[in-house]
Amino acid sequence: MSYLIKIAIRQFHIMIWSTTYIPKNRPPGAPPLVFHRDSPYFMFTPNDVVTVWIALDDMSPELGPLEYVKSSHQWGDGRVGSSSSFFQSDNGKNLLYSAAKFEGIEDPERSLEITSTAGMRAGGLSIHNGKTWHGSGRNCSTNRPRRGIGLHFILGNARFTNDARKSKLWSRYIPDIESIDNVDLSRMELPEEDFPMVWKAHNDCK
């Protein structure tokens, strides 16, 4: 898997931020997961992110499997959204359509090419660039959750941006020292206990 990650992110030192297991990630009857990108929520520089999602259940269509918008990793950064809008009562694609129109894509409701993980068996996985727009539909099952494990990989030379101080998610990883407010976080290495290096290239790797 490390080889695949290296190819996807085009670098030789890979660090993992988190392994996330949410048993009730998509419980029966859950609303759509709004289409979004992962990268804007990762306050690092460089901001490259690769996500590996491992299915813990067979992804039947009724569960609302993950869906990816083909070539959307090449779009600009015009629209982001917020974590507070991850779950919507509508179809979850309003932000996606807005971003597509911002890219000059006409009639995105009809023209976007969306690939689904429907049919993936438990234990299967998908890998996507952090700039890829993705989301899922409603879990229409009455008794089956859609569960998975998310692995987020970042570059080995990644550093926090200074905006990370203001983030409820990232500020917990910043050392609690008096001088921290005067430190450029881009010069601080990420703590090894929270961001372990999972793969390094040998000197003879090209």
C-alpha positions in Angstrom: 0.0 0.0 0.0 2.9 2.4 0.7 4.0 2.1 -2.9 0.5 3.1 -4.1 0.5 6.0 -1.7 3.9 7.2 -2.9 2.7 7.1 -6.5 -0.5 9.0 -5.7 1.2 11.8 -3.8 4.5 11.9 -5.8 6.8 12.1 -2.8 9.2 9.8 -1.0 8.5 10.4 2.7 5.1 9.6 3.9 3.6 10.4 7.3 0.2 9.3 8.7 -2.0 11.7 10.6 -4.8 9.5 11.8 -6.7 6.3 11.7 -10.3 6.9 12.1 -12.9 4.2 12.9 -16.4 5.4 13.3 -18.7 2.4 13.9 -21.8 4.5 13.2 -20.3 6.5 10.5 -23.4 6.1 8.3 -26.1 4.5 10.5 -29.4 3.3 9.0 -31.4 6.2 7.7 -28.5 8.7 7.9 -28.7 11.7 5.5 -26.3 12.3 2.6 -22.7 13.2 3.4 -22.1 16.5 1.6 -19.6 16.3 -1.3 -16.4 17.9 -0.2 -12.6 17.8 -0.4 -10.3 16.6 2.4 -7.3 18.9 1.7 -8.9 22.2 2.9 -9.3 20.8 6.4 -5.7 19.8 6.7 -3.8 22.9 7.9 -0.4 21.8 6.6 2.2 23.0 4.2 2.6 21.3 1.8 -1.1 20.6 1.9 -1.0 17.3 -0.1 -3.2 14.6 1.5 -4.1 11.1 0.4 -7.0 9.2 2.0 -7.4 5.5 2.1 -10.9 4.3 3.0 -11.3 0.7 4.0 -14.8 -0.8 3.9 -15.9 -2.8 6.9 -19.3 -3.7 5.3 -20.3 -4.8 1.8 -21.1 -1.6 0.0 -24.6 -2.3 -1.4 -26.2 0.6 -3.1 -28.8 1.1 -0.4 -26.1 2.0 2.2 -25.1 5.2 0.4 -21.6 4.1 -0.7 -18.8 6.7 -1.2 -18.8 8.5 -4.6 -16.0 10.3 -6.3 -16.2 13.1 -9.0 -13.8 12.2 -11.8 -11.0 14.7 -12.5 -12.2 17.0 -9.7 -8.8 17.0 -8.1 -7.7 19.2 -10.9 -10.2 22.0 -10.1 -9.2 25.2 -8.4 -9.7 26.1 -4.8 -12.7 28.4 -5.2 -15.2 26.6 -2.9 -14.5 24.8 0.4 -17.5 24.5 2.7 -17.3 23.7 6.4 -17.3 20.6 8.6 -20.6 21.8 10.1 -22.3 21.1 6.8 -21.0 17.6 6.3 -24.4 16.1 6.7 -27.3 17.5 4.8 -31.0 16.8 4.5 -30.9 17.4 0.7 -28.9 15.4 -1.8 -25.6 16.6 -0.4 -24.4 18.0 -3.8 -25.2 21.7 -3.6 -21.7 22.7 -2.7 -20.3 20.4 -5.4 -22.5 21.9 -8.1 -21.5 25.4 -7.0 -17.8 24.4 -7.2 -18.3 22.9 -10.7 -20.0 26.1 -11.9 -17.1 28.1 -10.5 -14.9 26.0 -12.7 -16.9 26.9 -15.7 -18.7 23.5 -16.0 -22.1 23.9 -17.5 -25.1 21.9 -16.2 -23.0 20.0 -13.6 -26.2 18.1 -12.5 -25.9 16.3 -15.9 -22.3 16.6 -17.0 -20.3 15.5 -14.0 -19.0 11.9 -14.1 -19.4 10.3 -10.7 -17.9 7.0 -9.7 -19.4 4.9 -6.9 -17.9 2.3 -4.6 -21.1 0.3 -4.8 -20.3 -3.3 -5.1 -17.1 -3.1 -3.0 -16.9 -6.0 -0.6 -15.9 -5.7 3.1 -12.1 -5.4 3.3 -11.9 -3.6 0.0 -10.5 -0.1 -0.2 -10.4 3.1 -2.2 -7.6 5.7 -2.4 -8.2 9.3 -3.3 -6.3 12.5 -3.7 -7.3 15.0 -1.0 -8.5 17.5 -3.6 -11.0 15.0 -5.1 -14.6 15.9 -4.5 -16.4 13.1 -2.8 -19.5 12.3 -0.7 -22.3 9.8 -0.4 -26.1 9.4 -0.6 -28.5 8.6 2.1 -28.2 5.3 3.9 -31.6 3.9 2.9 -31.2 0.7 4.9 -33.4 0.2 8.0 -30.9 -2.1 9.8 -27.4 -1.8 8.3 -24.8 0.8 9.0 -22.1 1.8 6.5 -18.8 1.4 8.4 -15.2 2.1 7.4 -11.7 3.0 8.5 -10.1 6.2 7.2 -6.4 6.5 6.9 -5.0 10.0 6.1 -1.5 10.3 4.7 0.5 13.5 4.4 4.0 14.4 3.3 6.9 13.6 5.5 8.1 17.2 5.4 4.7 18.6 6.2 4.4 21.4 8.8 1.5 23.2 10.4 0.3 26.5 9.0 0.0 29.3 11.5 -3.8 29.0 11.1 -3.6 25.7 12.9 -3.4 27.6 16.2 -7.0 28.6 15.8 -8.3 25.2 14.9 -10.1 23.0 17.5 -8.8 20.0 15.6 -5.2 20.9 15.1 -4.3 23.1 18.0 -4.3 20.1 20.4 -1.1 18.9 18.6 0.8 22.2 19.0 3.1 22.2 22.1 1.7 24.2 25.0 4.6 26.6 25.5 4.6 30.3 26.2 6.6 31.2 23.2 4.5 29.3 20.7 2.5 32.3 19.7 5.8 33.9 18.4 6.9 30.8 16.6 6.4 30.2 12.9 4.8 26.8 12.9 6.1 26.0 9.5 9.6 25.6 11.1 8.4 23.1 13.7 8.5 19.4 13.1 5.2 17.5 13.7 5.3 15.4 16.9 6.3 11.9 16.1 3.9 10.3 18.5 0.9 11.8 16.7 2.3 11.8 13.2 4.5 8.7 12.8 6.6 8.3 9.6 5.3 5.2 7.9 7.5 5.1 4.8 10.8 6.5 3.7 12.7 6.2 0.4 16.1 4.6 0.4 18.9 6.7 -1.1 18.9 4.6 -4.3 15.1 5.0 -4.9 14.3 7.1 -8.0 
